Amino acid sequence: MLNVVGKAAGTLALTADRSHTSGTFGFQAGWQLAAEQDEWRTRWSKVEDYLERIIPAAAVKHATREGAVQAAVSSFTTGSRVMLDREVALHFKDADAKKWIFDEVTAPIRMRWTP
């Protein structure tokens, strides 16, 4: 549904299957171009909108019973809960890239919980 692609100099781009980048799902062609982190911060609400549209649609075709329930639950917006169960399959170009990404992602948590 959505691929995060590392580009030169630490920039990122998003790609998706052609069947998901056209139509009413909201994927924007410009997301396929490399952009800095600050630019992605300004775009991210649109990316979330895309995910909210594509996940239920994809679940109809591809999800198991459990996946369909998760997709249905996550498609309803409310201020009383946060959906954390967005399953992904991560792939890395090598062990160094994996370590760097995990270090970056977990740094705020490690800083908070390190005595």
Contacts in CASP RR format, 6 or more apart in sequence:
PFRMAT RR
TARGET T0000
AUTHOR 0000-0000-0000
METHOD contacts of the structure
MODEL  1
MLNVVGKAAGTLALTADRSHTSGTFGFQAGWQLAAEQDEWRTRWSKVEDY
LERIIPAAAVKHATREGAVQAAVSSFTTGSRVMLDREVALHFKDADAKKW
IFDEVTAPIRMRWTP
1 16 0 8 1.000
1 17 0 8 1.000
1 20 0 8 1.000
1 51 0 8 1.000
1 54 0 8 1.000
1 55 0 8 1.000
1 58 0 8 1.000
2 14 0 8 1.000
2 15 0 8 1.000
2 16 0 8 1.000
2 20 0 8 1.000
2 47 0 8 1.000
2 50 0 8 1.000
2 51 0 8 1.000
2 54 0 8 1.000
3 14 0 8 1.000
3 15 0 8 1.000
3 16 0 8 1.000
4 12 0 8 1.000
4 13 0 8 1.000
4 14 0 8 1.000
5 12 0 8 1.000
5 13 0 8 1.000
5 14 0 8 1.000
5 15 0 8 1.000
6 12 0 8 1.000
6 13 0 8 1.000
6 34 0 8 1.000
7 13 0 8 1.000
7 34 0 8 1.000
8 34 0 8 1.000
10 36 0 8 1.000
11 34 0 8 1.000
11 35 0 8 1.000
11 36 0 8 1.000
12 34 0 8 1.000
12 35 0 8 1.000
12 37 0 8 1.000
12 40 0 8 1.000
13 31 0 8 1.000
13 32 0 8 1.000
13 33 0 8 1.000
13 34 0 8 1.000
13 35 0 8 1.000
14 31 0 8 1.000
14 32 0 8 1.000
14 47 0 8 1.000
15 31 0 8 1.000
15 32 0 8 1.000
16 27 0 8 1.000
16 54 0 8 1.000
20 27 0 8 1.000
20 54 0 8 1.000
20 58 0 8 1.000
21 27 0 8 1.000
21 29 0 8 1.000
24 53 0 8 1.000
25 50 0 8 1.000
25 53 0 8 1.000
25 54 0 8 1.000
25 57 0 8 1.000
26 46 0 8 1.000
26 49 0 8 1.000
26 50 0 8 1.000
26 53 0 8 1.000
27 50 0 8 1.000
27 54 0 8 1.000
28 43 0 8 1.000
28 46 0 8 1.000
28 50 0 8 1.000
31 43 0 8 1.000
31 47 0 8 1.000
35 43 0 8 1.000
40 47 0 8 1.000
51 86 0 8 1.000
52 74 0 8 1.000
52 75 0 8 1.000
52 77 0 8 1.000
55 71 0 8 1.000
55 74 0 8 1.000
55 75 0 8 1.000
56 71 0 8 1.000
56 72 0 8 1.000
56 75 0 8 1.000
58 71 0 8 1.000
59 67 0 8 1.000
59 68 0 8 1.000
59 70 0 8 1.000
59 71 0 8 1.000
59 72 0 8 1.000
60 68 0 8 1.000
63 70 0 8 1.000
63 71 0 8 1.000
70 85 0 8 1.000
70 87 0 8 1.000
73 83 0 8 1.000
74 83 0 8 1.000
74 85 0 8 1.000
74 86 0 8 1.000
90 98 0 8 1.000
92 98 0 8 1.000
92 101 0 8 1.000
END
